[in-house]
Amino acid sequence: MTRWAILAGYGLLAACTQLLWLSFAPITTETHRVMGVSTGAVGDLAAIFPLMYVILALPSGRWLDVRFGRALGAGAVLTGGGALLRLAGPASYGWVFAGQFVIA
C-alpha cells in the first residue's frame, strides 16, 4: 500500500470522527428537548471526545506506531459501530451517549 493511500485513509477516518464529534454543537437546544435532558447533558456528548483523548492518546499512538494498519482498521470499526449505536436510538440519550463513547 502506498503512503498516499495510507494518508488518505487516515484523513478520511479523522474527518468522519470529527463530523460525528461536532454533530450536536449547532442543535443543542432542539436536542435537549427531544431527548428530555439538560443542555449540559447534550454538551457532554461533545465533551467525551477530549476526555477520551487525554486517556487514550499515548496507548493509541504507540499502537499506531507498531501496527498502523490494525490500529487504523480498529478505529474505523469503532467509529462505524459507534455511529450505528447512535442510530439505534436517536431520541434516547443513553444510546447516543454510548455511541459517542465508542466513537471517541
Buried (B, 14 or more C-beta within 10 A) or exposed (E): EEEEEEEEBBEEBEEBBEEBBEBBEEEBEEBBEEBEBEEEBBBBBBEBBEEBEEEEEEEBEEBBEEEBEEBBEEBBEBBBEBBEBBEEBEEBBEBBBBBBBBBB
